[in-house]
């Protein structure tokens, strides 16, 4: 995994994502762009760095929440919230709402280590309360 040498690092990497209008008019949910990988790109997640927005969403094929990525003003990935299997949190639950906080080196370095947290989301957390409007179909 890695976003090494991405747009945030000043590299003119090709943008292989497009707005997904399958679920929401205009391809936005609560004001945030819903993206999908362009046909034939092989991309199934979200960009490692942003080109224009502070956040992007990915939805499951049934229109429920899968992933949200939040970027800083320099286009670096800083926060990812996801609802899928995460063995570091629960090996028995098929989906768990959780988040990762990334150090800016994830988007900046071409090689080498990067740090990120893996934390279960809780309904009383400030993070959950702030972003819960995006978690369509996700359960705690």
Protein Blocks (a to p, Z undefined) as FASTA:
>chain_A
ZZehiaknopacddfbdcdfklbghhiaehiacddddehklpabdcfbdfkbmbdcdddf
kopafbdcdddfkopafbdcdddddfklommbmbdcddddddfklmmpmgdcdddddddd
dfkbmklmmmmmmmgoiaZZ
